[in-house]
């Protein structure tokens, strides 16, 4: 018997997928690194977002892990948004996706 995934978890999964897609588009296509090979940058930015897939059978746990990881992406978004005007819109998207992801974790907390 399968249980339905709550709406806030679906939103978190969508934010996770969006964050993953954003890394691919940002570092692989729009603004590839000049000083490092693109494959290495994608390895550093994409692979950590794939690791929580190991826990995907428990959506809540997978989202918890990706939520913890997303704090690094939030910091990256702040740093890039502050330093690079050409990439500011991508940094803003990264910040929004990480906040949305972390917010879905807060929405899933059960209170007494």
N, C-alpha and C positions, 0 to 999 in steps of 0.2 A: 504494500500500500504506500503510495507516495503522498506527501503532504505538499500543499501549495506554498509557494514562496510568498511571504508578505510583501505588500506594495513597497514599503520602505527599503526592503532588501533588494527588490528589483531595481529601484532607483540607485541603490549603492552599486549593484552590478553594472548598471549602465554607466555610472560615473567611472568605475574601474576600467571598463572597456574604452570609454572616452579618453581617460588618462593614458592608457596604453597606445591608442591610436594617435593621440597628440604627440607622444614621444617619437613615434615612427615618422609622422609628417614633419615635425619640427626638426629633428636631428638627422633624418634620413633624406629629406627632400627639400624643404624650404631653406633651412640654414645649416647645411652640413658643416662639421668642424673643419677648420683650416689647418690645425696643427696636429690633429690625430686622425687615424683612419676612421672612416664612417662606421665600419663594422665594429670597431672597438667602442665608439660612443654609443652605438645601439646596444651593444652587449651590456654596457654599464647602465643604460637607462631603461631598457626593455626587460631584460632577464629578471631583475628583482620583482617586477610586476607580474611575471609569470609564475614565480615560486608559490604564491598562495593557491594556485590551481591544484596543488597537491592536497589541499584540504577542501576542495570544492564540494565534496559530498556533504559537508556541514557548511552551508552557506554563511551562517553567522560567524563561524571560525575563520573561514576564508576572508570574509570582509574585515574581520578584526585584524588579521595579519596585513592585509593590504592597507587598512587604515593606519596602522603603525608605520608601514613603509611610506605612505603618502605624506607623512610629516617631512621627509627629506625632499619630496617633490614640491611641497609647499615652500620650503626654504629656498629651493632652486628658483621657483617662480618669483619670490620676493627679490632675490638677488638679481635675476635677469631683468625683471621689470624696473628695478632701480638703476641698472647699469646700461642697458641697451634699449634705445628708443625704437629701433627697427623691430625688435622682438617683443616689445611690451605687450602687444595684443595676445601673443602666444603665452606669455607669462601670466597675463590676467586669466586666460582660459585655464591654465594649469592651477592657479590659485582657486578659482571657482570650483573646478572639478574636485580638488582635494577637500575643500570645505564642504561640498555636497556629500562626498564620501564619508567624511568624519561625522557630518550631521546625521547621516542615515544610521550610523552606529549609535548615536545618542538617542535616536528615535526608537531603536530596538531594545533599549534598556527597560526592564520590567521594574516598576515601582510598586511598593506596597500601599 
